Amino acid sequence: MSSNPQSPISSLKSLKPLGSAHVVLVILLCAFAIGPYLAPGYFWGAHDARHNVYFLFEYDRSVQDGIWFSRWSPDFAFGYGYPFFIIYGPLASFGGELIHHFLGVGWTATVEVLFALSIIGSALAMYGFVRSWLGRAAGLVAAVAYVYVPYHLVNLYVRAALAESVAMVFLPLILWGARSTVQRPRLASVVGLALAYAGLMVTSNLVTLIFTPLLAAYLLVILLAELNADQPLRELSHQSILPLLANATRIALPVVLALLLGLGLSAAFALPALAERKFVNQEQWFGGYYDPFAHFVYPHQLFSSAWGFGISQPGPDDIAKGALSYQLGIVPVALAILSLLVAARARWANVRRELRFFQLLAVILIMLTLPASAWAWRHLPVVGYAQFPWRYLMLATVPLAVLAGSVTALRPEPETQHPKLRLSTLILVSLLILGSAPYLRVEVREPTPEQGPVSYAALMRFQRSSDEMTGITAWVDPERLPHWSSMAEAYVQGRPVTTKVDYSKVPQNETLAVHSLELGSAHEEVWFHAGDGQQRVLFNRFWFPGWRAWLLDGENGQPVQELPVEREEGPLARIVVPLPQGEGYLLLRFEDTPVRQLGKAITTASLVLLLAVVLWQLLRVSAARRQTPAGR
């Protein structure tokens, strides 16, 4: 074993500390999990496979207008629009857009590439974390276990949960950075932790919310271990309390600063997501099908070899109803149980303590999926944000992988420049892959008319067949939410949508006439003639904070006067703009609210600070090297 922590950044400076042969092997072993994505076609029947494609499709709509940090999705809700990327982590869609936009990869192929990259990234992240304190062999086994725990395969092939799959890359990186920052607080450790935490937040604020308490518990364990190493806590006296607090502050401060920097880097997304979440209707995410008490996992399901591709069903017989599997796998669980022996025999107290923490964590996370945890779901608010109890199985894969890797420490390996793969390590890796081999498959299907081929028309049909795709703002009457629109009908009929003006309310005479000149994903410019000061133009867009209207000094001109933007007094709560008397040009545009501007400012300041500190460190190291005599 090795107790020398390394940060994600410092360890990746060279492949040697990580064991280049092991790194290559980790990547190669991911091929079995990536293989199902290489089959011709696309797994349209997977739960979120369609969603992932159309999330990317909508993100691309903004990029076509030069908006790389998308906020508004113009075609959701049948064309009325929805602030999707204000409340949903955009990193996976942003990464997909880079692949699609610059490499010309198709929509479905881009999603499959993202899944493949998430598999490799999560394996390497887990390898680095476990290798940093349990050795190369442990890292290799943990990486393979992390990828091939059956529930991870459920996320990949059955649920097609892209955001959660990408989030699994960041979970080990955060733990790695946290451990390194506490035990060896260098700049690389602090920066690595900050970037990993920011990455998780921008990928999935839901996973961040339910993971952060676990991170806090882990930090407490390793912080107490460091304090105890400096001075055994059992020897504390009244005179040593103040020095203890000072030492605790010294150890904890780099971690706190790293997490604050991570929050700062993600503030452009996280702050509006927190502040403006209340402006969207949230009832669709809770209650009814989303009632967590109807989706508990039963103990036998954790080990059942049955495998389904349907959605979660109430009761203990999900698979019989064609639903998905909740199994953790016999091999990973058996290895986790065997880790009890490793913890008992560990030579170093800090390793023993951390293994026991991950053992307890695995038990707690699995318990949260079972009916016995109903009390926690009723009374602990953070628990309920997971929506479904079985979502905690995703987090449970982290301690299971760590514990599986720790089994190699029953026979510790020396850290050498040229590590050799032991037969016992290869056997463990083979067992993990073979145990999940029956589940390495996706259901490749041709798209139905409600799914594809990818187009505006298919998006409209898909929304009609999928209720969760028709999110609404808080002011729309949920009892009268739209089930179709003139814009959706136009797309289905093959006609382009060139305006969001509701022309049924425009008489097109000397009283009121309107002509749309340009329509974008987050703006529209129109020419208007208003016979008096009582005229208004109604847009088929849901009202939401950030929509602003400007009077221009000519066609495609500059704003000269801001006009009020009102909310329709009706079930759709659409945008209404009162017009001044006469002729003119009106620009309706989705802009940043003060909280979005503040989030951007914090992210910009955090990024500048990060770059300045890194640059200062590089200059400092460079200067030190120049002052060092040659040959020393």
N, C-alpha and C positions, 0 to 999 in steps of 0.2 A: 504494500500500500504506500501511497504517498500523501502526506498531509500538506504539501505545498500547493496552495491555491493559485490558480492562474485565471486571469480575466479573459472574457471572450475576445477582446482586441489584442491583448498582449500575447495570448497563446496562438492566435492566428498570424502573428508576424512571421512565424516559421512553422513549417510542417514537422520539423524534427521533434520539438517538445511534445507534439501530439502523437508522434509515431506515424510517419507518412504511409507505411504499409497498412496500418490499421485504418487510416482515413480512407485510403483507396478501397479497402475491403468493405468499409461501411457503405460507401457509395455503390459499389457493385452489388451488395446484398439488397439494396433498395430496388434493384431491377425487378425482382419478383412482384413487388407491390405496384410498380409502375407499369408492368407488362399489360395488365388488363386495359389500360388506356390506349394502348397501341393498336388495338383491334379496329378495323374499319367501322365507321359510324360513330354514334354518340349515344350515351345512356340517358335518353330523354325521359325514361320512366322514373329515374331516381328523384327523390323528393324535391331537392332544390336545384337540380340540374338545369331546369328551365329558367329558374330565377337568376342563377349565376350568369347565364347568357344575356338575359335582358337587363340585368344590373349593368353589365359591361356595355351593352347596346346603348343604354341611356347615358352612361358616363361619356361614351364617345360622342353623343349628341352635343354635350357641352364643349368637348375638346374641338369639335368642328367649328365652334364659335370662338375658339381661342381661350376657353375657360378650362384650365387644367385642374383647378381646385373646385370641383363641381359642388353645388349646393342644391340646385333645383332640377328635378327630373320632369321635363315638360310633357311627356307622353303617358305618364302614369295617371291613374284615375280617369282613364278613357280620354286623355288629352287635357283635362282640367289642371293637371300638374300636381306635384307633391314634393315637399322638401326632404326627399329621401336621404341624401347624403349629409344632411344636417344631423340626423339621428342615427345613421347607420355608418359604421366604420368604412371609410373609402379606400383603405390601403390595398386590399385585394383587387378591387376594380381598377385602381390606379396602376398597379403592376400589370394587370391584364391589358390595359390601354397602351402601355409602353410596348408590349409584345405585339399587339394588334396594329398599332399606329406606325411603328417604326420598322417592324419586321414583316408586316403584311400577312400575319397569320390569321386564319379565319376565326369566326366567333367561337364555335364549339371547340376547335383545336386549341385556342388560347386558354379556355377554361381547363382543358386537360393538361396543358403545359403547366398551368398554375398549380394544379393538384400534384403533378410530378415534382415540381420544385419544392412544394411544401413537404413532401415525403423526404426528399434528400435533406432539406434544411432542418427538419425536425430531428432526423437521425444524427446529423453532424452536431447539432446543438446538444442533444442528450449525450452523445459521445464525449464532447468537450467537457461538459459539466461533471459527469461521473469519472472520467479519466483524471480530472484535476485533483481528485482526492482519494480515488480507489484504484487507480491504475488503468493501463491500456486495455487489458483483457476485460475488466469490469465495464469500461466504457463501451467496448465493442458489443458485449452482450446486452447492456442497457439500451444501446441504440437500436439493436435489432428488436428487442422486446417492445420498445416504444412504438416502432413502426407496425409490428405484427400482432400486438394485442388485438383480439378480434373486434373490440368495440371501436378501435381506431379505423379498422377496415369498414365497419358500419358507417362511420362518418364519411369515409372516402367514397365508397361504392353505393351505399344504400341511401343515406341521407344527402350525400353530395354537399355537405356543409363546408363550403369553401372558406368562409371567414374563420370558422373554428379550426379547420385544418391548417390554415396559415398561422393562427394564434398558437398552435402547438409548437411552432418553431420558437416562439418567444418565451414560452414558459421555462424551459431549461436554461435559456440564456439569462433570464432574470435571476433565477436561483444561482447560477454560476457567478454572475456579476455581484449579487448580494454577498455571497460567501467570500469572494475575493476582496470586496471592498471592506468587509469587516476584518478579515484576517490579514490583509496586506493592502492597505488603502493607498493605492497609486492612482495617478491620473487616468491611466488606461482602464482601471477597474471602474472608476466613477463614471467615465464616459460610456463604457460598455453597458453598465447598468441603466444609465439614463436613456440611451438609445433603445435598449431592449424594452424598457417599460413604456416609452413613448410609442414604439412600434406596436406593442400589444394594445394600447389604448386606441390607436388609429385603425387597428384591424378589427377589434371587437370590444366596444365599451362594456358589453354584457359580460364577456369572459374576464375582462379586467376587474369588474366589480366583484365577481364571486371568487376571483383568484387572490385579490389583494389581502383579505384576512388571512389566507394561508401563508402568503409571503410574510406578513407581519409576525405570524407565529414562528416561522422559520428563522427570521431575523432575531427574534427573542432568544431562541435556542442557541444560535451561534454567538450572540452577544454575551449571554450568560456564560457560555463556554470560554470565551476570551477573558471575561472578568475573572472567572474562576482560575484560569491559567496564570493570571497575574498575581492573584491572591485568593486562596481557597475561601469560598463564601462562608464556610462553616467556622472560619476563624475571625469573622467580623467582630468588631467591638465598636463602642460609641465613638472612639477616636478615629476609626477608619471609615466611618460613613461618608464624610465629606470627600475624602480622597477617592472613595469608590464612585461617588456620583460624578466627580470630575473625570475619572477614568472612563466611566460609562458614556459621558458626553463626548469625550475625545474619540471613542471607538464608534459611537453611533452617528456622529456628525457627518462623516463622508457619505454614509448611506442615505441619511436624510437629504443632504444636498443633491445626491444623485437622483433620488426619486422626485425631488422638487424640480430639478432640471428636466427630468422626463416629462413631468406634468406641463412644464413650460413649453417644451418642444411640441407637445401634442395639444396645446391650448387652442390653437386655431380651429380644431375640431371639437375638443372636449368641452370647452366653455360654452359654445352655442348648443351642443348636444345636451348639456345639463340645464341650461337656462331656458331653452326654447322647446324642450321636449313636451312641456305642458301645452304647447300650441297645436299639437296633433292629437287626434282621438286615440286613446290608449285602450279603450274597452275591447278592441279587436284582438289584443294580445293577452287578455286575461279573461277567465270565465269561459263558459261553454266548453268547446273542445280543449281549450287551454287550461282547464281546471287541473291543477297538479295532483289533486287527490284521486283523479281517475287514471293516473299514469305512473303509479308506483311500480317498481320492479319487485318481483317475488324471488326469494332466494334461489329456487331451482333454476330460474332463468339465467342466473349468472354463470351457470355451467352447462346449460342445455346446448347441444350441438346443432339444434335446429336453426335454420337460416331462412329469413324471409326478406322481401323487398317492399312490403307495404308500410303504412304509417302506424304509429303507436295506437294500440287499442286498449280500452279499459279491461281490467281483470288479469288473471294469471295465464291466459291462453292466447297471448298475442300471436305466436307463430301459427297456431291453428286457424287464426283469422287472417293469415297472410301478412302479418305485421313483421317489423324488424326484430333482430336479435339484440339481446342485452348482455351477451356473454363476455366474460373477461379472459377466458381461456384457461384450461387446466394447467398448461405448462407455466405461464407467468404466475399464476396463483401458487402453484407448488413451489416454484423458486422463491416467491415472496415468503412463504412459510419457512422454507429452509434458511432464509436470511436470519431467522431468530437464532439459529445456531451460530451464524457469523457474528451477530451482535454480541452474543455471550462470550465468544472467543477473541473478539477484537482486542489488539494490544493497546490501541490508543483510545483514551477516554472520549475524545471529541468525535472520533469515528463511531464509537459505540453509541454515543448520545444521538448523533444524527440518524443513524440507522433506526434507532428506536423511535425517533420522531417520524420518519417516513412510514414505519410500520403502523404507528398510531394514526397517521394521516390517512393511510389507505383504508383503515377500518372505518374512520369517521366518514370519509367520502362515500364509501360503499353503503354505510348505514343511511346516509341521506337519500339514497335511492329507494330504500325499503319502506313498507308501510309503518314500521316501528318509528320512523322519523316524523310522523304526522305532526307531533307537537312542535318540532322545530319549524316546519313549514307554516304553522299557524302563528307562531310567536316571534320568530327571528326574521326581521324584514329582509335582510340581505339574502337569506336562503331562497326566498321566493322569486328573486330576480332571475333565477335560472329557468323559470317557467315550467320546465318538466324535470321531475326528479332524476330521470335517467341521464340528464345532461351532466350530472356530476361524475358519471363514468368517464367522461373525457378527462377531467382533472385527475381521476383515480389512476389513469394510465401513467402519470408522472411518477408517483411513489412506487407503483408496481414495476416500472422499468428500472428505477434506481435499485430496488431490492433484488430484482432478478440479476442485475449486474454484480451486486455485492457478493453473490454466491461464489464467484471466482476467487474471492479473498479468503476462502477456506484454505487455499494454498497460495499465499502471497507470491507475486512475481517480482524479481528485481527490475528496477528501472534502468535499462541499458540503452545505448545508442542504436543498437540493432535488435529490436525486440523480436522474439520468435513466437509464433502462434502455437499454443499448446493444444494438444488433442482434446483435452477436457473443454476448452473454450469453444472449439469447433463443434463439439457434440452439443453443447448448450445452444449455440446459434442454430444448428440444424434442427434441434427439437422445437425451438420457437417458430421457425419457418414452417416446418412440416406440420406442426399443430394447427397452423392457420391456413395451410395450403388449400383445403376445401373451400375456403371463403374468398380466394383471390380471383374474383370474377365480377364483372359488371353486366347488367342487362342492357345490351345494345339494342336500341329500338329505332325504328323510323319515326320521325316526328308526326304527331297527329296534326290535323288542321288547326287545332288550338295551341300548338307548340311551335311549329315551324313550317317551311324554312324561315329562318330569321328575317323578319321584316316588320314594318309598322302594322300591317294587317294582322300578322300572327300575334304580335304583342297585344293588340286589342282583343282578339279572340281568347288569348291566354288569360287576360285579366277577367274576362267574363266567366271563365271556368275556374278561376282561382280567387277566392274572396280575399285572401291575405295580400293580394297584389293591388287591391283597390283601397289603399289607405286614404284617409280623409283628414282634413284639418279640424281643429276643435270647434269651429263655428258651423260646420256642415251638420245638418240634421241627420243623425245616424239612422233614423227610421225612414229617411227619404234619400239615402245616398244614391248616386247615379249608378245605373246598371248598363248604361249605354250612352252614347252622345252622337251628335251630328259629326263631330271630328272622327270618332271611331268608325262611323258608317262610311265616311269619305275614304278613309284608309282601306277599309275592307273592299270598297268598290274600286280601288286602284287610283283614286284621285288624290293629289297632294293637298295637304292642309296648308293654306297660304295666309291664314289669318285666324286669330282667336276672338275677333270681334263678333258679338252676337248680332248678326244683321237682321234678325227677326224683330229687333227693337229699334232699327234704324229705318225711318221712312224714305230716306234718299231723296229728299226734296229740299225746298228752300228753308224748311224748319231745321232739318238735321240731315247731313250727308257725310259719309265717312268712306275713305278709300285706304286700304292697307297697302303700305309701300314695302315693308320689309318685316319678315317674321324670323326670329331666332329662338334658340332654346330658352333664353331668359330675357327677351326683350321683344318689342314690336313698335314699329313706327307707322303712324297713320296720318293722312291728311284729313282735315275735318272742316265742315262749314256748319256753324251754329247760328240760327236766325235770331236767337235771343240768349240771355244768360241763364236760362233754365234747362238747357239741354245737357244730357249726360251720355257717355258711351259706356256700354257694358261689355266686359271681356269674359270669355269663357275660361277663366282661370280662377282657381280658389284664392281667396284673399289670404295673405299671410304676411307677417311683419317683414319688411324689406322691399316690398313693391313700392316704387316711387314713379311719379309721372312728371314730365318736364315739357314745357313749351319751347320749341326750337326756333332759331332765327331763320330757318329755311329748310328745304329738303336736305336730309343728312347733315343738318347744321348743328350748332352748339346750343346747349341749354341756356335759356335766358330767364326762365321763370318756373318755379316749381308749382305744380298743381296738386290739389288734394287728391288722395286716393281713399275712397270710401268702400265700405263693405256692404254688399247687397243685403237688403232685408228680405231674405228668402231662404229656402232650405239648402241651397248650394253655396251661399255666402260668397258670391263671386265678386270680382273687382269692378268697381264703378268709379269713373273719373268725370267729375263735372267740367264742362267746357266753357271757356270765355266766349262772348259773342264775337262773331266774325269767322274768318278763315285762319287756318294755321296748321302747324305740324306738331304732332304730339308723340312723345317717346315714353313708352311704359317700359320700365327696366327693373330687374330684380337686383338689389344692391345689398351691401352689408349693413346690418343694424349696428348700433353701438357695441353690443356684446360681441358680435362677430369681428368688428374692428379691434376691440380690446384683445380678443383671442389671437388675432393675427399679429398684433403688436407684441404680445407676450412671446409668441412663437419666434418672431423675428429677433427680438431682444435675446431670447435664450439661444438661438442659433448663432447670433453674433458673439455672444459670450463664449459659447462652446468653441467656435472657430478661433477666437482670440486666445483662449487658454491653451488650446492644442498648438497653435502657432508659436506661442510663447515657450511652451515646453520643447518644441522641435528646435527653436533657435537656441534655447538653453543647452540642450544636449549637443547640438552642433558646435557651439562655442566650447563646451567642455572637451569635446573630441579634438578640436584644433589645439587646445592647450596641453593635451596629453602628449608627452614625447613619443616619437616613433619607437616601436618595438616593445612598448610597455602594455 
